[in-house]
Structures are given as structure tokens and as C-alpha cells.
């Protein structure tokens, strides 16, 4: 029964991730990455290492989210004075789109879209 509780919590975090991604794309506010980081860390905590069939099924898409967010953070850390140049912006956008695609895949697996 606890797995169902964790899965429900994970789906709640997935919805929050989607809301945060929409807001980032809509506003361009890089300050929202802190919220995104918190949400992704909670998703990882809920999902990582679980052997439940549902969590195993979404594992590859979860890894896409985690890896792309790590790469996004790495790119942001290389910027000078928080200024995101054209190349960094292209990379950030690609990583955000990869995260969005993976989140949509997970939502489709659960029949949410």
C-alpha cells in the first residue's frame, strides 16, 4: 500500500513539475529553477530504487529528467555573473524541452494526457 502512496505523491510532483515548466517557458524567469530543483529532487526520492512495476516502467523517462536537469545546472554554473549567452540559452532550452518531453511520456503512461 505504501507504494501506491509514493506513486500518488510522485504523480503530484509530476504535476508540479509541469506547472513549473510552463511558468518558466512563459516568463523566462530563471529564478524558478530553484523550485524546479526541489521538485525534481522529490521525484527522485520517491522513484529511485523502487521495484514497483509502475516505477520501473517510468524509470527511463525519469532518468532523462534527472540527467537533463543536472546538465542544465552545469550549463548555468558556467555562465558569468548569471548572464546567459546565446549558446547557454540554446542548451538550457534543449534541456528544458527534453525534461518536458519525458514528463509528458510519464503522464501518458499513467493515462493523464
Secondary structure, DSSP 8 states (H G I E B T S, - for coil): -HHHHHHHHHHHHHHHHHHHHHHHHHH--GGGHHHHHHHHHHHHHHHTT--SHHHHHHHHHHHHHHHHHHHHHHHHHTSBTTB--HHHHHHHHHHHHHHHHHHHHHHHHTT--
